[in-house]
Amino acid sequence: MAVNQNINQENGQPLKAKDFATDQDVRWCPGCGDYSILKQVQSTLADLGRTQHNTVFISGIGCSSRFPYYMETYGMHSIHGRAPAIASGLRVANPNLNVWIITGDGDGLSIGGNHLLHIFRRNFSVNVLLFNNQIYGLTKGQYSPTSEENKRTSSSPFGSI
């Protein structure tokens, strides 16, 4: 008899958002929008009937990149900007996985911009969730590729270009 993979194996009920949440303390700044993104992804995965054992979140460096720790799925926290390279290797190794790249505007559009472009160019079937807060939040104030022009920060007191 086949096991229905979209059922919580502990209680026999359909998967819910809480089934995708870990017991880890979420460590983002109070009021950060990342909390809302986390809850929406957990809810969406349950609504779409995704399974925990077939879903992988891969991240780089930055505030958004703590995401895999908070998901009750497989996950990996990689080095700065390299999540797309790892995700492409994972898709080649197991094309049946539901692979997510979690990145921020600094991680994905600056240091990892070339890797992100190439995973798109090669048309890998992955999901990319880019958190755009227009700043390097983890370092508390460097401007990022999406910061508005003339953005003044602690590392750019005369404004960004």
Backbone as CSV, one residue per row, in Angstrom:
resi,resn,N_x,N_y,N_z,CA_x,CA_y,CA_z,C_x,C_y,C_z
1,MET,0.837,-1.181,0.000,0.000,0.000,0.000,0.880,1.241,0.000
2,ALA,0.623,2.158,-0.925,1.412,3.381,-1.035,1.043,4.358,0.081
3,VAL,2.049,5.096,0.547,1.834,6.108,1.581,1.550,7.436,0.901
4,ASN,0.490,8.120,1.315,0.187,9.449,0.788,1.211,10.421,1.364
5,GLN,2.053,10.978,0.517,3.145,11.833,0.958,2.693,13.214,1.428
6,ASN,1.472,13.629,1.097,0.984,14.946,1.498,0.244,14.896,2.830
7,ILE,0.416,13.813,3.553,-0.235,13.622,4.844,0.824,13.672,5.936
8,ASN,0.507,14.358,7.021,1.380,14.364,8.184,1.409,12.943,8.729
9,GLN,2.576,12.323,8.710,2.691,10.915,9.089,2.456,10.688,10.583
10,GLU,2.521,11.758,11.398,2.298,11.606,12.836,0.818,11.572,13.197
11,ASN,0.010,12.416,12.503,-1.399,12.494,12.896,-2.380,12.136,11.778
12,GLY,-1.876,11.803,10.592,-2.738,11.386,9.494,-3.526,12.497,8.826
13,GLN,-3.257,13.745,9.193,-3.963,14.896,8.636,-3.171,15.480,7.460
14,PRO,-3.848,16.228,6.567,-3.114,16.916,5.493,-2.072,17.868,6.093
15,LEU,-0.967,18.052,5.374,0.079,18.953,5.851,-0.455,20.372,5.985
16,LYS,-0.004,21.050,7.033,-0.368,22.442,7.291,0.907,23.269,7.365
17,ALA,0.758,24.582,7.391,1.914,25.478,7.455,2.827,25.122,8.626
18,LYS,2.256,24.795,9.777,3.069,24.494,10.963,3.938,23.247,10.770
19,ASP,3.552,22.368,9.843,4.368,21.186,9.564,5.683,21.551,8.876
20,PHE,5.744,22.740,8.308,6.964,23.205,7.645,7.801,24.109,8.549
21,ALA,7.350,24.334,9.785,8.067,25.202,10.724,8.926,24.365,11.663
22,THR,10.137,24.828,11.934,11.019,24.129,12.874,10.809,24.679,14.280
23,ASP,11.516,24.087,15.226,11.470,24.574,16.604,12.589,25.587,16.881
24,GLN,13.289,26.021,15.845,14.376,26.985,16.002,13.831,28.373,16.324
25,ASP,14.534,29.110,17.179,14.175,30.508,17.431,14.523,31.312,16.190
26,VAL,13.552,32.043,15.676,13.789,32.876,14.495,14.531,34.124,14.954
27,ARG,15.676,34.390,14.336,16.555,35.469,14.788,16.700,36.567,13.744
28,TRP,15.598,37.209,13.455,15.628,38.403,12.626,15.267,39.584,13.508
29,CYS,15.573,40.767,13.061,15.275,41.967,13.846,13.761,42.135,14.007
30,PRO,13.318,42.655,15.145,11.885,42.906,15.331,11.337,43.791,14.207
31,GLY,10.205,43.397,13.667,9.580,44.176,12.599,10.086,43.867,11.199
32,CYS,11.064,42.980,11.073,11.625,42.642,9.760,10.578,41.927,8.903
33,GLY,10.549,42.243,7.626,9.619,41.622,6.695,9.910,40.163,6.412
34,ASP,11.095,39.684,6.804,11.447,38.286,6.569,10.506,37.333,7.308
35,TYR,9.982,37.758,8.454,9.028,36.923,9.201,7.807,36.607,8.343
36,SER,7.284,37.626,7.694,6.089,37.460,6.865,6.366,36.538,5.682
37,ILE,7.528,36.692,5.068,7.895,35.835,3.935,7.965,34.378,4.389
38,LEU,8.586,34.145,5.536,8.697,32.790,6.077,7.319,32.159,6.266
39,LYS,6.417,32.876,6.903,5.068,32.340,7.158,4.314,32.077,5.855
40,GLN,4.462,32.962,4.877,3.765,32.776,3.606,4.298,31.570,2.839
41,VAL,5.609,31.366,2.866,6.184,30.200,2.179,5.720,28.913,2.859
42,GLN,5.725,28.887,4.180,5.256,27.698,4.895,3.802,27.395,4.541
43,SER,2.987,28.412,4.492,1.573,28.252,4.151,1.395,27.804,2.700
44,THR,2.160,28.413,1.803,2.053,28.093,0.377,2.468,26.653,0.092
45,LEU,3.550,26.200,0.710,3.987,24.814,0.494,2.907,23.828,0.927
46,ALA,2.265,24.104,2.050,1.178,23.232,2.514,-0.002,23.288,1.546
47,ASP,-0.364,24.485,1.105,-1.498,24.646,0.184,-1.253,23.950,-1.154
48,LEU,0.003,23.946,-1.604,0.345,23.320,-2.884,0.535,21.812,-2.768
49,GLY,0.483,21.307,-1.551,0.659,19.869,-1.359,2.099,19.410,-1.482
50,ARG,3.045,20.315,-1.282,4.461,19.927,-1.317,4.773,19.075,-0.098
51,THR,5.815,18.300,-0.201,6.210,17.452,0.914,7.516,17.938,1.515
52,GLN,7.681,17.660,2.792,8.884,18.098,3.495,10.128,17.364,2.999
53,HIS,9.999,16.076,2.766,11.168,15.273,2.395,11.603,15.493,0.944
54,ASN,10.791,16.169,0.152,11.104,16.387,-1.258,11.400,17.856,-1.565
55,THR,11.544,18.671,-0.516,11.763,20.104,-0.675,13.097,20.480,-0.051
56,VAL,13.871,21.306,-0.766,15.187,21.730,-0.297,15.312,23.238,-0.450
57,PHE,15.792,23.905,0.598,16.075,25.341,0.559,17.579,25.530,0.655
58,ILE,18.134,26.284,-0.298,19.568,26.553,-0.325,19.750,28.059,-0.287
59,SER,20.624,28.520,0.605,20.827,29.962,0.748,22.306,30.296,0.752
60,GLY,22.580,31.588,0.655,23.950,32.090,0.702,24.226,32.733,2.046
61,ILE,24.563,34.014,2.026,24.896,34.754,3.240,23.997,35.981,3.326
62,GLY,23.613,36.327,4.513,22.787,37.511,4.742,21.602,37.160,5.615
63,CYS,20.800,38.151,5.913,19.630,37.928,6.779,18.690,36.882,6.188
64,SER,18.392,36.995,4.917,17.467,36.051,4.277,18.003,34.628,4.313
65,SER,19.298,34.507,4.370,19.924,33.194,4.240,19.832,32.329,5.489
66,ARG,19.223,32.840,6.538,18.938,32.013,7.713,17.692,31.144,7.470
67,PHE,17.004,31.424,6.379,15.732,30.784,6.042,15.738,29.257,6.168
68,PRO,16.740,28.539,5.629,16.704,27.066,5.724,16.633,26.545,7.159
69,TYR,17.174,27.301,8.123,17.132,26.871,9.521,15.705,26.840,10.064
70,TYR,14.832,27.631,9.465,13.474,27.792,9.981,12.443,26.950,9.233
71,MET,12.890,26.149,8.292,11.996,25.292,7.514,12.219,23.829,7.892
72,GLU,11.145,23.108,8.126,11.219,21.678,8.451,11.276,20.892,7.138
73,THR,12.367,21.131,6.415,12.651,20.473,5.141,14.156,20.233,5.114
74,TYR,14.654,19.788,3.996,16.098,19.749,3.832,16.571,21.151,3.492
75,GLY,17.816,21.456,3.832,18.327,22.785,3.535,19.828,22.860,3.670
76,MET,20.367,23.917,3.107,21.805,24.136,3.154,22.083,25.632,3.149
77,HIS,22.996,26.037,4.005,23.456,27.418,4.086,24.846,27.435,3.454
78,SER,24.973,28.061,2.290,26.237,28.020,1.548,27.021,29.321,1.739
79,ILE,28.069,29.484,0.961,28.855,30.712,1.039,28.219,31.795,0.164
80,HIS,28.711,32.999,0.314,28.127,34.188,-0.308,27.941,34.045,-1.820
81,GLY,26.679,34.103,-2.251,26.346,34.133,-3.668,26.391,32.814,-4.406
82,ARG,26.671,31.719,-3.716,26.876,30.447,-4.407,25.681,29.504,-4.358
83,ALA,24.569,29.930,-3.792,23.388,29.058,-3.726,22.936,28.576,-5.110
84,PRO,22.942,29.425,-6.152,22.533,28.926,-7.472,23.427,27.802,-8.001
85,ALA,24.715,27.879,-7.745,25.624,26.824,-8.207,25.312,25.503,-7.506
86,ILE,25.052,25.565,-6.218,24.721,24.357,-5.464,23.361,23.819,-5.897
87,ALA,22.400,24.719,-6.093,21.053,24.302,-6.513,21.082,23.613,-7.874
88,SER,21.896,24.113,-8.790,21.959,23.478,-10.110,22.540,22.073,-9.997
89,GLY,23.546,21.890,-9.158,24.105,20.557,-8.940,23.099,19.614,-8.309
90,LEU,22.313,20.138,-7.393,21.286,19.325,-6.741,20.210,18.891,-7.728
91,ARG,19.811,19.788,-8.621,18.791,19.449,-9.628,19.309,18.401,-10.607
92,VAL,20.588,18.475,-10.956,21.171,17.463,-11.845,21.201,16.107,-11.130
93,ALA,21.578,16.116,-9.851,21.665,14.870,-9.089,20.299,14.249,-8.830
94,ASN,19.278,15.091,-8.593,17.935,14.578,-8.311,16.899,15.541,-8.889
95,PRO,16.511,15.351,-10.146,15.580,16.276,-10.803,14.168,16.263,-10.229
96,ASN,13.862,15.344,-9.322,12.522,15.282,-8.736,12.348,16.171,-7.513
97,LEU,13.428,16.784,-7.043,13.337,17.630,-5.855,12.696,18.980,-6.166
98,ASN,12.030,19.536,-5.186,11.472,20.880,-5.225,12.542,21.794,-4.617
99,VAL,13.358,22.437,-5.464,14.528,23.189,-5.013,14.229,24.687,-4.982
100,TRP,14.553,25.299,-3.850,14.372,26.739,-3.649,15.720,27.381,-3.361
101,ILE,15.974,28.505,-4.025,17.138,29.333,-3.730,16.621,30.531,-2.948
102,ILE,17.187,30.736,-1.768,16.825,31.870,-0.931,18.013,32.820,-0.941
103,THR,17.775,34.057,-1.344,18.863,35.016,-1.462,18.349,36.422,-1.192
104,GLY,19.257,37.311,-0.931,18.911,38.714,-0.743,19.465,39.540,-1.884
105,ASP,19.150,40.828,-1.878,19.617,41.688,-2.963,21.137,41.810,-2.968
106,GLY,21.782,41.760,-1.825,23.241,41.812,-1.787,23.857,40.491,-2.209
107,ASP,23.383,39.412,-1.630,23.902,38.068,-1.906,23.653,37.659,-3.353
108,GLY,22.445,37.881,-3.844,22.069,37.394,-5.171,22.366,38.329,-6.319
109,LEU,22.362,39.629,-6.065,22.531,40.583,-7.167,23.895,41.245,-7.190
110,SER,24.696,41.031,-6.172,26.037,41.606,-6.147,27.057,40.471,-6.235
111,ILE,27.416,39.925,-5.113,28.446,38.891,-5.076,28.046,37.654,-5.882
112,GLY,26.775,37.278,-5.841,26.327,36.086,-6.556,25.602,36.360,-7.854
113,GLY,25.660,37.580,-8.336,24.923,37.944,-9.548,25.242,37.073,-10.745
114,ASN,26.516,36.745,-10.911,26.886,35.914,-12.063,26.295,34.512,-11.959
115,HIS,26.262,33.949,-10.765,25.691,32.608,-10.598,24.187,32.619,-10.844
116,LEU,23.517,33.667,-10.397,22.073,33.766,-10.604,21.752,33.877,-12.095
117,LEU,22.515,34.691,-12.817,22.300,34.819,-14.263,22.478,33.487,-14.982
118,HIS,23.490,32.732,-14.584,23.770,31.473,-15.281,22.747,30.383,-14.975
119,ILE,22.186,30.364,-13.783,21.150,29.352,-13.525,19.900,29.683,-14.330
120,PHE,19.623,30.984,-14.535,18.499,31.372,-15.390,18.805,31.032,-16.850
121,ARG,20.018,31.329,-17.275,20.415,31.076,-18.664,20.312,29.592,-19.013
122,ARG,20.675,28.744,-18.070,20.618,27.296,-18.299,19.217,26.727,-18.076
123,ASN,18.291,27.577,-17.661,16.875,27.217,-17.522,16.638,26.036,-16.575
124,PHE,17.332,26.050,-15.438,17.095,25.026,-14.426,15.734,25.254,-13.787
125,SER,15.062,24.189,-13.477,13.754,24.265,-12.830,13.951,24.409,-11.322
126,VAL,14.155,25.642,-10.886,14.305,25.963,-9.467,13.426,27.169,-9.156
127,ASN,13.148,27.356,-7.891,12.414,28.529,-7.425,13.419,29.480,-6.802
128,VAL,13.357,30.756,-7.156,14.248,31.754,-6.574,13.401,32.744,-5.795
129,LEU,13.707,32.875,-4.516,13.026,33.836,-3.663,14.064,34.860,-3.232
130,LEU,13.979,36.065,-3.802,14.949,37.118,-3.535,14.326,38.145,-2.599
131,PHE,14.907,38.282,-1.414,14.443,39.255,-0.425,15.137,40.580,-0.749
132,ASN,14.387,41.581,-1.132,14.971,42.870,-1.514,14.643,43.914,-0.453
133,ASN,15.598,44.147,0.447,15.407,45.189,1.454,16.230,46.442,1.149
134,GLN,16.861,46.474,-0.002,17.612,47.621,-0.518,18.794,48.031,0.359
135,ILE,19.327,47.067,1.107,20.469,47.360,1.981,21.125,46.025,2.356
136,TYR,22.376,46.048,2.727,22.994,44.871,3.332,22.592,44.905,4.805
137,GLY,21.506,44.237,5.147,20.948,44.309,6.492,21.809,43.654,7.555
138,LEU,22.467,42.552,7.220,23.252,41.823,8.204,24.433,42.654,8.697
139,THR,24.999,43.476,7.831,26.116,44.336,8.233,25.623,45.687,8.734
140,LYS,24.326,45.827,8.809,23.669,46.999,9.392,23.921,48.294,8.641
141,GLY,23.932,48.218,7.314,23.895,49.482,6.619,24.791,49.735,5.440
142,GLN,25.372,48.738,4.821,26.046,48.998,3.556,24.979,49.083,2.478
143,TYR,25.174,49.967,1.505,24.187,50.015,0.427,24.347,48.784,-0.462
144,SER,23.260,48.398,-1.099,23.245,47.201,-1.947,22.988,47.609,-3.397
145,PRO,23.005,46.659,-4.337,22.734,46.992,-5.737,21.349,47.592,-5.964
146,THR,20.421,47.371,-5.045,19.070,47.904,-5.235,18.786,49.137,-4.373
147,SER,19.796,49.620,-3.644,19.601,50.844,-2.850,19.322,52.014,-3.776
148,GLU,18.516,52.938,-3.287,18.225,54.111,-4.104,19.491,54.952,-4.288
149,GLU,19.523,55.704,-5.360,20.663,56.563,-5.667,20.865,57.570,-4.535
150,ASN,22.127,57.824,-4.208,22.533,58.754,-3.148,22.173,58.271,-1.746
151,LYS,21.942,56.989,-1.574,21.630,56.421,-0.260,22.813,56.640,0.672
152,ARG,22.566,57.299,1.782,23.615,57.536,2.779,23.546,56.449,3.846
153,THR,24.673,55.806,4.058,24.759,54.763,5.079,26.037,54.975,5.874
154,SER,26.240,54.158,6.897,27.459,54.284,7.702,28.714,54.025,6.875
155,SER,28.608,53.207,5.844,29.768,52.922,4.998,29.826,53.807,3.753
156,SER,28.797,54.605,3.530,28.784,55.534,2.389,28.200,56.879,2.844
157,PRO,28.939,57.598,3.694,28.405,58.841,4.263,28.130,59.930,3.225
158,PHE,28.710,59.824,2.045,28.474,60.819,0.994,27.438,60.344,-0.023
159,GLY,26.869,59.186,0.230,25.824,58.656,-0.644,26.350,57.646,-1.641
160,SER,25.472,56.748,-2.040,25.838,55.716,-3.013,25.731,56.268,-4.424
161,ILE,26.320,55.560,-5.343,26.300,55.990,-6.745,25.172,55.297,-7.460
